[in-house]
Amino acid sequence: MQKAQLEERLHKIGRANEPTQLARKRRPYPPVRPKYCNPKNPTETWSGRGRLPRWLRPQLRGGRKLDDFLIDRVSVKKRQTA
């Protein structure tokens, strides 16, 4: 009974078709370049954000350090210009 009355009042006001919750838009994030690379398969990369990739977990458990997988920015630039 009360719901019908409230809906009728909203319709009179002109807000019957509006959603009750306003949809919030997420801000756009810039693309992130990869920072780490799998030495066995160079196409597998990781930006350093989010969960650890499957290829990286066992190697870190084996004693290697995260710095061992850094992509050398200088060599990447040389390859692009050549």
Buried (B, 14 or more C-beta within 10 A) or exposed (E): EEEEEEEEEBEEEEEEEEEEEEEEEEEEEEEEEEBBBBEEEEEBBBEBEEEEEEBBEEBEEEEEEBEEBEBEEEEEEEEEEE
